Structures are given as structure tokens and as C-alpha cells.
Amino acid sequence: MTVLIDRPSWPAHGRLWGHLVSDASLAELHAFAERAGLPPRSFDLDHYDVPEERYDDLVAAGAHPVDYRDLVVRLRDSGLRVKGRDRDTVRHAGTRPAR
């Protein structure tokens, strides 16, 4: 089980953002995020959005740096990825699609 982080490169709200994911379980991801002090509101169905100023301390806390492509592949292979077409449905229903 591994928590992964990509280098922030997504612009929004005047800063760059990256993603924090687990390649094994949402429980592992939530536990890591809580220990690291990430606010619950930064969770977006299958990942946490993290601002660039948190990158170094999240890596120091144990998140493994990977490039964005590897992050997406490993998230998809874990079965935890919520596809773009399913995001609104999952968000409104509060459940994940059947796998």
C-alpha cells in the first residue's frame, strides 16, 4: 500500500495544485491525509487536491512522488479511480459506481 503524490502543475485559485492518492484503499488515503492535516474539503472522490506549498511536507511525511501519468495509471489499476463521466453522479449520489 502506497500513498502517491504528483508534482503540482494544475492552476486554480491563483496557485498550482497536485493530487494525493492511494494505490490500495481510501481508508489508507484518509488516514494519511488526516495525519498530515489536510482538510476533509480537499478530498475529491478519489484523491486529495494539495496546494504546491504542501508538496515537500507531504513527501517528508511519506507520500511517494510520481509523475501525473503514473499516478493516474496506479489509481486506475487500484480500482479506486472515479472516471470523469461518473463524477457528477457519484458526487450527487454519495456512492461510488459498481466495479
C-alpha positions as CSV (number, residue, x, y, z in Angstrom):
1,M,0.0,0.0,0.0
2,T,1.3,3.4,-1.0
3,V,0.2,7.0,-0.9
4,L,1.3,8.8,-4.1
5,I,1.7,12.4,-4.9
6,D,2.3,14.2,-8.2
7,R,4.1,17.5,-8.6
8,P,1.7,20.4,-8.5
9,S,1.0,21.6,-12.0
10,W,-2.7,22.3,-12.2
11,P,-3.5,26.0,-11.9
12,A,-6.6,27.1,-9.9
13,H,-7.3,29.9,-7.4
14,G,-4.0,31.7,-8.0
15,R,-1.8,28.7,-7.2
16,L,-0.7,25.3,-8.5
17,W,-2.3,22.1,-7.2
18,G,-1.3,18.4,-7.2
19,H,-3.0,15.2,-6.2
20,L,-2.6,12.8,-3.4
21,V,-3.9,9.2,-3.9
22,S,-3.6,5.7,-2.6
23,D,-3.0,2.7,-4.8
24,A,-4.7,0.5,-2.2
25,S,-7.6,2.0,-0.2
26,L,-9.4,5.1,0.6
27,A,-9.1,4.3,4.2
28,E,-5.3,4.5,3.9
29,L,-5.6,7.8,1.9
30,H,-7.9,9.4,4.5
31,A,-5.7,8.2,7.4
32,F,-2.6,9.7,5.8
33,A,-4.4,13.0,4.9
34,E,-5.7,13.3,8.5
35,R,-2.2,12.7,10.0
36,A,-0.8,15.3,7.5
37,G,-3.5,17.9,8.5
38,L,-5.2,18.1,5.1
39,P,-8.8,19.4,5.4
40,P,-11.6,17.0,4.5
41,R,-12.9,19.5,2.0
42,S,-9.8,18.9,-0.1
43,F,-11.0,15.3,-0.9
44,D,-12.5,14.9,-4.3
45,L,-14.0,11.4,-4.7
46,D,-10.7,9.5,-5.3
47,H,-8.0,12.0,-4.4
48,Y,-7.0,15.0,-2.3
49,D,-6.2,18.2,-4.0
50,V,-3.0,19.6,-2.5
51,P,-1.5,23.1,-3.0
52,E,2.1,23.4,-4.1
53,E,3.2,24.7,-0.7
54,R,2.3,21.4,0.9
55,Y,4.2,19.2,-1.6
56,D,7.5,19.0,0.3
57,D,6.0,18.3,3.7
58,L,3.7,15.6,2.3
59,V,6.7,13.9,0.7
60,A,8.6,14.2,4.0
61,A,5.5,12.6,5.7
62,G,5.8,9.5,3.4
63,A,3.9,10.3,0.2
64,H,5.8,8.8,-2.8
65,P,6.5,11.3,-5.6
66,V,5.4,10.1,-9.1
67,D,4.6,11.8,-12.3
68,Y,1.0,12.5,-13.1
69,R,0.7,9.7,-15.7
70,D,2.0,7.1,-13.2
71,L,-0.4,8.5,-10.6
72,V,-3.4,8.1,-12.9
73,V,-2.3,4.6,-14.0
74,R,-1.8,3.3,-10.5
75,L,-5.1,4.9,-9.3
76,R,-6.9,3.3,-12.2
77,D,-5.3,-0.1,-11.6
78,S,-6.2,0.1,-7.9
79,G,-9.9,0.2,-8.8
80,L,-10.4,3.5,-6.8
81,R,-10.5,5.9,-9.8
82,V,-13.8,7.7,-10.4
83,K,-14.0,8.3,-14.1
84,G,-14.8,11.8,-15.4
85,R,-18.1,10.7,-16.8
86,D,-19.1,9.3,-13.4
87,R,-18.0,12.2,-11.2
88,D,-21.3,14.2,-11.1
89,T,-23.4,11.0,-10.5
90,V,-21.1,9.9,-7.7
91,R,-20.9,13.3,-6.1
92,H,-24.7,13.7,-6.1
93,A,-25.5,10.1,-5.0
94,G,-22.8,10.0,-2.4
95,T,-21.9,6.5,-3.6
96,R,-19.2,5.0,-5.9
97,P,-20.2,3.3,-9.2
98,A,-20.1,-0.5,-9.1
99,R,-16.9,-2.1,-10.3
